[in-house]
Amino acid sequence: MSKEIKFGTDGWRGVIADDYTFENVRRVGAAIASYVLKNEDARKGLLVGYDTRFGSPNFARAISEVLAAAGIPVRLSNGNVPTPAISYCVKKWDTAGGVVITSSHNPFTWNGVKFKEKFGGSARPEIIKQIEAEVRAGAMPKGIQAKVEEVDFKQPYIEAISKFVDLDAIAKAGFKIGVDCMYGAGRGVVAGILRSRGVDVVEIRNELNPLFPGINPEPIEPHVRACQEMVVREGCHAGFCTDGDADRIGAVAEDGTFVDAHKCFAVLLMWLLKYKKWPGAITRAFNTTGMLDRIAKKYGRELIEHGIGFKYVCDVVLSGKEVLVGGEESGGIGIPRHLPERDGMLNSLLLANVMADEKKPLGQIVADLQREFGPHYYGRRDLHIPDDVKYGAIRRANSPELKKFGRYNIARRADLDGVKLFLDAPTQGQGAETWILLRASGTEPLMRLYCEASSPELVKEILANAEAFVFEKATAA
């Protein structure tokens, strides 16, 4: 019997040869075809792209054949391509949507399918529900056989992001830039754009290797170690890391320290407000830094908090609200003026643009933010645990009977997406308000613990307390 296919925060993912099989990929393709035939102008066709994972070109070809058999014309990528390039071409060419074969930042044993709506962004929750319903119903529509045509999505996208940033300013600044592709679909894009303007670039992990040796292609510690070492060794002024399908960003400062997605978001937000002065609200996911709230307040901008996953940013944009920038903890940051989609390639170039305008390497810009808005430090732990343990921990954390967490009193709770406890912990003057968030994955036996506090030591202590709390009753039982 086939396993249930369940979509997470951005598409369906599975372990290759376990639940991620050609049969299931075709089932998902048929469900997408059925949704498009019922709800979109299918004559506009669908775009299909794929990343550098094992089997991705063959899975992309298989899903294209299913879509074409349903009567939907398909333009299939002529090579591996960043996910944002598919999203950009969906919008630019006014297609019915896009499909990407990718498992983003997951380990090499995984692959997946993302669906992009016609506006060029992540499918909204209600659309995902409809596609899941089509899967459950066993949809397998047939129509007049349509064509599958191979197309280059990369070039139009490269031209678009090159125009969105000031490449002349970046070139004049004379900074040396490190780029870490993490063996993903971003290979050659940012480095190619910068080199075309004479920027000194060092690019690493840009070869095709679907085993992603020694790492998950996720731009967080410890997977960015090679980038940290390269930046120091080569004397770079910053290093930019993108994930497996190149829609997420992480960075490295000139001294080799990791600059997490929260700080990347804050740096970009400050620059947009200070230099671009474009209108719009700021949106952020439930698990992102409170520093964004402080920056928004300083500039008198509305800040909208939403659930975890970039699809919620799209929800806000499509509601008609003007949005300057939106983002999430995992490195997905999007500027709707370009595209309502997270984009690690564009954000790498924009960070270089910030450095050029500020005339400072990345680490100094981050230090300036910490001085102005108070010290903010962040950490995350992923616990691979059974469902009963993770949901038991969520229930206990949400209970009003729980008054203390570790040695700190619980000041208040929030439960927008998981359970967030705000703690009466030291703020080092005007540092971050301390919080710990427990969030259970809906698609796998995984719980994530997120924490922000005013010092790295405090973050470490609270994450250790949280891990002990999760296992407390489980060990007692």
C-alpha positions as CSV (number, residue, x, y, z in Angstrom):
1,M,0.0,0.0,0.0
2,S,1.3,3.5,-0.9
3,K,2.3,5.8,1.9
4,E,0.3,8.9,2.5
5,I,1.8,11.9,0.7
6,K,1.8,14.9,2.9
7,F,3.0,18.4,2.1
8,G,5.1,20.4,4.6
9,T,5.9,24.1,4.8
10,D,7.0,24.1,1.2
11,G,6.1,21.1,-0.8
12,W,6.3,17.3,-0.4
13,R,9.6,15.6,0.6
14,G,10.6,12.0,1.0
15,V,13.5,9.6,1.2
16,I,14.6,8.4,-2.2
17,A,13.6,4.8,-3.0
18,D,11.5,4.6,0.2
19,D,8.5,6.9,-0.2
20,Y,10.1,9.1,-2.9
21,T,9.7,6.8,-5.9
22,F,8.9,7.4,-9.5
23,E,5.4,6.1,-8.8
24,N,4.8,8.7,-6.1
25,V,6.4,11.5,-8.0
26,R,4.0,10.7,-10.9
27,R,1.0,10.6,-8.4
28,V,2.0,14.1,-7.2
29,G,2.4,15.3,-10.8
30,A,-1.0,14.0,-11.6
31,A,-2.5,15.8,-8.6
32,I,-0.9,19.0,-9.6
33,A,-2.2,18.5,-13.2
34,S,-5.7,17.9,-11.9
35,Y,-5.6,21.1,-9.7
36,V,-4.3,23.2,-12.6
37,L,-6.9,21.9,-15.0
38,K,-9.7,22.7,-12.5
39,N,-8.4,26.1,-11.3
40,E,-6.0,27.7,-13.7
41,D,-5.7,28.4,-17.4
42,A,-3.8,25.1,-18.2
43,R,-3.2,26.3,-21.8
44,K,-0.5,28.6,-20.4
45,G,1.4,25.6,-19.4
46,L,3.7,24.7,-16.4
47,L,7.5,25.1,-16.0
48,V,9.5,22.2,-14.5
49,G,12.9,22.7,-12.9
50,Y,15.2,20.6,-10.8
51,D,18.2,20.8,-8.5
52,T,21.5,18.8,-8.2
53,R,20.2,15.9,-6.2
54,F,20.4,12.2,-7.1
55,G,17.9,11.4,-9.8
56,S,16.5,14.9,-10.1
57,P,16.7,15.2,-13.9
58,N,14.9,11.8,-14.3
59,F,12.2,12.7,-11.7
60,A,11.7,16.0,-13.5
61,R,11.3,14.3,-16.9
62,A,8.8,11.8,-15.3
63,I,6.7,14.5,-13.8
64,S,6.8,16.5,-17.1
65,E,5.5,13.5,-19.0
66,V,2.5,13.1,-16.6
67,L,1.7,16.8,-16.9
68,A,1.9,16.6,-20.7
69,A,-0.2,13.5,-20.8
70,A,-2.9,15.5,-19.0
71,G,-2.8,18.0,-21.8
72,I,-0.7,20.7,-20.1
73,P,2.2,22.1,-22.2
74,V,5.5,21.8,-20.2
75,R,8.7,23.8,-20.4
76,L,11.4,21.7,-18.8
77,S,14.7,23.1,-17.6
78,N,17.7,22.2,-19.7
79,G,19.9,21.8,-16.6
80,N,19.8,22.1,-12.8
81,V,18.5,25.5,-11.9
82,P,17.9,27.6,-8.7
83,T,14.3,27.4,-7.5
84,P,13.9,31.3,-7.6
85,A,14.7,31.1,-11.3
86,I,11.7,28.9,-11.9
87,S,9.5,31.3,-9.8
88,Y,10.8,34.3,-11.7
89,C,10.1,32.7,-15.1
90,V,6.6,31.6,-14.0
91,K,5.7,35.2,-13.3
92,K,7.6,36.8,-16.3
93,W,6.1,34.4,-18.8
94,D,2.6,34.3,-17.2
95,T,2.4,30.5,-16.9
96,A,-0.1,28.5,-14.9
97,G,2.6,27.7,-12.3
98,G,5.8,25.9,-11.8
99,V,7.1,22.6,-10.4
100,V,10.5,22.1,-8.9
101,I,12.1,18.7,-8.1
102,T,14.1,19.5,-5.0
103,S,14.4,18.7,-1.3
104,S,16.0,22.0,-0.5
105,H,18.3,21.7,2.5
106,N,17.5,18.0,3.4
107,P,20.2,15.3,3.5
108,F,21.3,13.7,0.3
109,T,19.0,10.7,0.7
110,W,16.0,13.0,0.3
111,N,14.2,14.5,-2.7
112,G,10.9,16.4,-3.1
113,V,8.4,18.4,-5.2
114,K,7.6,22.1,-4.8
115,F,4.7,23.8,-6.5
116,K,4.9,27.5,-7.4
117,E,1.8,29.4,-8.1
118,K,1.3,31.7,-11.1
119,F,2.3,34.8,-9.1
120,G,5.8,33.4,-8.8
121,G,5.8,32.2,-5.2
122,S,5.3,29.3,-2.8
123,A,1.8,27.7,-3.1
124,R,-0.5,29.0,-0.3
125,P,-1.8,26.6,2.3
126,E,-5.3,26.3,0.8
127,I,-3.8,25.4,-2.6
128,I,-1.6,22.8,-1.0
129,K,-4.7,21.3,0.7
130,Q,-6.4,21.0,-2.7
131,I,-3.4,19.3,-4.3
132,E,-3.2,16.9,-1.3
133,A,-6.9,16.1,-1.8
134,E,-6.2,15.3,-5.5
135,V,-3.5,12.9,-4.4
136,R,-5.8,11.2,-2.0
137,A,-8.5,10.9,-4.6
138,G,-6.0,9.2,-6.9
139,A,-6.4,11.8,-9.7
140,M,-4.7,10.8,-13.0
141,P,-6.1,13.1,-15.6
142,K,-5.6,12.4,-19.3
143,G,-6.0,14.9,-22.2
144,I,-4.7,15.6,-25.7
145,Q,-0.9,14.9,-25.4
146,A,0.9,18.2,-25.0
147,K,4.5,19.0,-25.8
148,V,7.5,18.9,-23.4
149,E,10.1,21.5,-24.5
150,E,13.5,22.1,-23.0
151,V,14.2,25.7,-22.0
152,D,16.9,27.8,-20.3
153,F,15.4,29.4,-17.2
154,K,18.7,30.6,-15.8
155,Q,19.6,33.4,-18.2
156,P,16.4,35.5,-17.9
157,Y,16.7,35.2,-14.1
158,I,20.4,36.2,-14.0
159,E,19.5,39.3,-16.1
160,A,16.7,40.2,-13.7
161,I,18.7,39.9,-10.4
162,S,21.7,41.7,-12.0
163,K,19.4,44.7,-12.7
164,F,18.0,44.7,-9.2
165,V,21.3,45.4,-7.5
166,D,24.0,48.0,-8.1
167,L,26.8,45.9,-9.6
168,D,28.8,49.0,-10.4
169,A,28.9,50.0,-6.7
170,I,29.8,46.4,-5.7
171,A,32.7,46.4,-8.2
172,K,34.0,49.8,-7.1
173,A,34.0,48.8,-3.5
174,G,36.8,46.4,-4.1
175,F,35.7,43.8,-1.6
176,K,36.7,40.2,-2.0
177,I,33.7,37.9,-1.8
178,G,33.5,34.2,-1.0
179,V,30.6,32.1,-2.4
180,D,29.7,28.6,-1.1
181,C,27.2,26.8,-3.3
182,M,27.0,23.8,-0.9
183,Y,26.9,21.5,-4.0
184,G,23.5,23.0,-4.8
185,A,21.7,24.5,-7.8
186,G,23.2,28.0,-7.2
187,R,26.5,26.9,-8.7
188,G,28.1,29.5,-10.8
189,V,25.3,32.1,-10.6
190,V,26.4,34.6,-8.0
191,A,30.1,34.1,-8.7
192,G,29.5,34.4,-12.5
193,I,27.5,37.7,-12.0
194,L,30.2,39.2,-9.8
195,R,33.1,38.1,-11.9
196,S,31.5,39.6,-15.0
197,R,32.0,43.0,-13.3
198,G,35.6,42.2,-12.2
199,V,34.9,41.4,-8.5
200,D,37.4,39.2,-6.8
201,V,35.4,36.0,-6.0
202,V,36.3,32.7,-4.5
203,E,33.7,30.0,-5.1
204,I,33.7,26.6,-3.3
205,R,31.6,23.4,-3.4
206,N,30.3,24.3,-6.9
207,E,30.8,20.9,-8.4
208,L,28.0,18.4,-9.1
209,N,28.1,15.9,-6.2
210,P,24.6,14.6,-5.2
211,L,26.1,13.0,-2.0
212,F,26.8,16.5,-0.6
213,P,29.8,15.0,1.1
214,G,29.9,15.5,4.9
215,I,27.1,18.1,5.0
216,N,23.4,18.8,4.6
217,P,23.1,21.6,2.0
218,E,21.7,23.9,4.6
219,P,23.4,27.3,5.3
220,I,23.7,26.9,9.0
221,E,26.5,25.6,11.4
222,P,28.2,23.2,11.2
223,H,27.5,22.8,7.5
224,V,29.1,26.2,6.6
225,R,32.5,25.2,8.2
226,A,34.2,25.0,4.7
227,C,33.0,28.6,3.9
228,Q,34.2,29.9,7.3
229,E,37.6,28.4,6.7
230,M,37.7,29.7,3.1
231,V,36.8,33.3,4.1
232,V,39.7,33.4,6.6
233,R,42.2,31.6,4.4
234,E,41.5,33.7,1.3
235,G,41.1,37.0,3.1
236,C,37.5,37.6,2.0
237,H,35.4,40.5,3.4
238,A,32.3,38.2,3.5
239,G,31.1,34.7,2.4
240,F,27.7,33.9,1.2
241,C,26.2,30.4,1.4
242,T,23.1,29.1,-0.4
243,D,21.2,25.9,0.2
244,G,20.5,23.0,-2.1
245,D,18.0,24.8,-4.3
246,A,19.5,28.2,-3.7
247,D,16.5,30.0,-2.2
248,R,17.9,30.3,1.3
249,I,20.9,32.3,2.6
250,G,23.5,32.2,5.4
251,A,26.7,34.2,5.6
252,V,30.1,34.4,7.1
253,A,31.8,37.5,8.4
254,E,35.4,38.5,7.5
255,D,36.8,36.9,10.7
256,G,35.1,33.6,9.9
257,T,32.2,33.9,12.3
258,F,28.8,32.7,11.1
259,V,26.2,35.3,10.3
260,D,22.8,33.6,10.7
261,A,19.7,34.3,8.6
262,H,18.3,36.5,11.4
263,K,21.2,38.9,11.0
264,C,21.2,38.7,7.2
265,F,17.5,39.7,7.4
266,A,18.2,42.6,9.8
267,V,21.1,43.8,7.7
268,L,19.0,43.8,4.5
269,L,16.0,45.4,6.3
270,M,18.2,48.3,7.6
271,W,19.6,48.9,4.2
272,L,16.2,48.8,2.5
273,L,14.9,51.4,5.0
274,K,18.0,53.6,5.0
275,Y,19.0,53.6,1.3
276,K,16.0,52.5,-0.7
277,K,13.1,53.9,1.4
278,W,10.6,51.8,-0.5
279,P,7.1,51.7,1.1
280,G,5.6,48.6,2.7
281,A,5.2,46.5,5.8
282,I,7.7,44.0,7.2
283,T,6.6,40.4,7.7
284,R,8.5,37.8,9.7
285,A,7.9,34.3,10.8
286,F,7.1,33.3,14.4
287,N,10.6,32.0,15.0
288,T,12.6,35.0,13.8
289,T,14.5,37.6,15.7
290,G,12.9,40.4,17.8
291,M,15.6,42.7,16.4
292,L,13.4,43.1,13.3
293,D,10.6,44.5,15.5
294,R,13.0,47.1,16.9
295,I,14.2,48.2,13.5
296,A,10.6,48.4,12.2
297,K,9.7,50.5,15.3
298,K,12.6,52.9,14.7
299,Y,11.4,53.6,11.1
300,G,7.7,53.6,11.9
301,R,6.9,50.5,9.8
302,E,4.2,48.0,10.4
303,L,5.5,44.6,11.4
304,I,3.4,41.5,10.7
305,E,4.2,38.2,12.4
306,H,2.9,35.0,10.8
307,G,3.4,31.2,10.8
308,I,6.6,29.4,9.8
309,G,7.1,28.9,6.1
310,F,7.5,31.4,3.3
311,K,4.0,30.6,2.0
312,Y,2.7,32.8,4.8
313,V,4.7,35.8,3.4
314,C,2.9,35.1,0.1
315,D,-0.5,35.1,1.9
316,V,0.2,38.6,3.2
317,V,1.4,39.9,-0.2
318,L,-1.6,38.4,-2.0
319,S,-4.0,39.9,0.6
320,G,-3.3,43.2,-1.1
321,K,-1.0,44.5,1.7
322,E,2.1,46.3,0.4
323,V,5.2,44.4,1.7
324,L,8.7,45.7,1.7
325,V,10.4,42.5,2.8
326,G,9.4,39.2,4.4
327,G,11.3,36.3,5.7
328,E,11.8,33.3,8.0
329,E,14.3,31.8,10.3
330,S,15.7,29.2,7.9
331,G,17.2,31.8,5.5
332,G,14.3,32.5,3.2
333,I,14.0,36.2,2.7
334,G,12.0,37.8,-0.1
335,I,11.5,41.3,-1.5
336,P,8.1,41.3,-3.3
337,R,9.1,44.2,-5.4
338,H,11.3,41.7,-7.2
339,L,9.3,38.5,-6.5
340,P,7.1,37.2,-3.7
341,E,9.7,34.4,-3.2
342,R,12.7,33.8,-1.1
343,D,15.9,34.1,-3.1
344,G,19.4,33.2,-1.8
345,M,21.0,34.3,-5.0
346,L,19.5,37.8,-5.0
347,N,20.1,38.2,-1.2
348,S,23.8,37.3,-1.7
349,L,24.1,40.1,-4.2
350,L,22.1,42.5,-2.0
351,L,24.4,41.8,1.0
352,A,27.4,42.7,-1.3
353,N,25.4,45.9,-2.2
354,V,25.0,46.7,1.5
355,M,28.7,46.3,2.1
356,A,29.5,48.6,-0.9
357,D,27.1,51.3,0.3
358,E,28.2,51.1,3.9
359,K,31.9,50.8,2.9
360,K,32.3,48.1,5.5
361,P,32.9,44.3,5.6
362,L,29.9,42.3,6.7
363,G,31.0,41.6,10.3
364,Q,31.3,45.4,11.0
365,I,27.8,46.0,9.7
366,V,26.4,43.2,12.0
367,A,28.4,44.7,15.0
368,D,26.8,48.1,14.3
369,L,23.3,46.5,14.5
370,Q,24.1,44.8,17.8
371,R,25.3,48.1,19.2
372,E,22.3,50.1,18.1
373,F,19.5,47.6,18.8
374,G,21.0,45.6,21.6
375,P,22.8,42.2,21.6
376,H,20.6,39.4,20.0
377,Y,21.9,35.8,19.8
378,Y,20.1,32.8,18.5
379,G,20.3,29.0,18.5
380,R,18.4,26.0,17.2
381,R,18.3,22.3,18.0
382,D,16.6,19.6,16.0
383,L,15.4,16.6,18.0
384,H,14.6,13.4,16.0
385,I,12.0,11.9,18.4
386,P,8.8,9.9,18.2
387,D,5.4,11.7,17.8
388,D,4.2,10.9,21.3
389,V,7.3,12.5,22.9
390,K,7.1,15.7,20.8
391,Y,3.4,16.2,21.2
392,G,3.6,15.5,24.9
393,A,6.3,18.2,25.3
394,I,4.1,20.7,23.4
395,R,1.1,20.0,25.7
396,R,3.2,20.4,28.9
397,A,4.8,23.6,27.6
398,N,1.4,25.1,26.8
399,S,0.0,24.2,30.2
400,P,-0.8,27.2,32.5
401,E,0.5,25.1,35.4
402,L,4.1,25.5,34.0
403,K,5.3,28.7,35.7
404,K,9.1,28.3,35.3
405,F,11.4,27.1,32.6
406,G,14.8,26.2,33.9
407,R,15.6,28.9,36.5
408,Y,13.5,31.6,34.8
409,N,9.9,32.5,35.3
410,I,7.6,32.4,32.3
411,A,6.5,35.9,31.6
412,R,4.0,35.0,28.8
413,R,3.2,32.5,26.1
414,A,2.3,32.6,22.4
415,D,1.1,29.8,20.3
416,L,0.8,31.1,16.7
417,D,2.9,28.1,15.4
418,G,4.2,25.9,18.1
419,V,4.6,27.1,21.7
420,K,6.8,30.1,22.5
421,L,7.7,30.9,26.1
422,F,9.0,34.4,26.9
423,L,11.3,34.2,30.0
424,D,12.3,36.7,32.7
425,A,16.0,36.3,31.9
426,P,18.8,39.0,31.9
427,T,18.8,41.3,28.9
428,Q,22.3,42.8,29.3
429,G,20.8,46.3,29.3
430,Q,18.8,46.5,26.2
431,G,19.5,43.1,24.7
432,A,17.0,40.6,23.2
433,E,13.9,39.6,25.1
434,T,14.5,35.9,25.9
435,W,12.2,33.3,24.3
436,I,12.2,29.6,23.6
437,L,10.0,28.0,20.9
438,L,9.0,24.3,20.8
439,R,7.6,23.3,17.4
440,A,6.7,19.8,16.2
441,S,7.1,19.0,12.5
442,G,3.8,17.9,11.0
443,T,5.5,15.7,8.4
444,E,8.3,13.8,10.2
445,P,9.3,12.6,13.7
446,L,11.1,15.8,14.5
447,M,10.9,18.6,17.0
448,R,12.7,21.9,16.6
449,L,13.8,24.1,19.5
450,Y,14.4,27.8,18.7
451,C,15.8,30.3,21.2
452,E,16.8,34.0,21.2
453,A,18.5,35.7,24.1
454,S,21.0,38.5,24.9
455,S,24.1,36.3,25.1
456,P,25.4,33.1,23.5
457,E,25.8,31.5,26.9
458,L,22.1,32.2,27.8
459,V,21.0,30.7,24.5
460,K,23.0,27.6,25.2
461,E,21.6,27.2,28.7
462,I,18.0,27.6,27.6
463,L,18.3,25.2,24.7
464,A,19.8,22.6,27.1
465,N,16.9,23.2,29.5
466,A,14.5,22.8,26.6
467,E,16.0,19.5,25.5
468,A,15.9,18.2,29.0
469,F,12.2,19.3,29.3
470,V,11.2,17.5,26.1
471,F,12.6,14.2,27.4
472,E,11.6,14.7,31.0
473,K,8.3,12.7,31.0
474,A,9.4,10.3,28.3
475,T,12.3,9.0,30.5
476,A,10.0,9.0,33.6
477,A,7.6,6.8,31.7
